[in-house]
Amino acid sequence: MILDIWLFTAVGFFILTFCAVLRIVPGPTLNDRLIAVNVAATLACAGALALTVAMGSLLVALVAGLTACVVFAATIRISQVRKGAAS
């Protein structure tokens, strides 16, 4: 049995992503939650990149990139709307 290091790396990144997602719920402030969402999206993209190398399919990277763009745009928009409402 050969251990695929890229698959092992992808699994490690996905475990770290899960840990970051667990941080979203108990976050004391909105800024902490938004940072946790950004960290989770970044780790998921890193895991998807490692999975792309392991599988040899660029479709995984494409879907991860599009999802990251949506998540990052949403967090930017939420932070702008909440900041405007507070002042």
Secondary structure by P-SEA (a helix, b strand, c coil): ccccaaaaaaaaaaaaaaaaaaaccccccaaaaaaaaaaaaaaaaaaaaaaaaaaccaaaaaaaaaaaaaaaaaaaaaaaaaaaaac
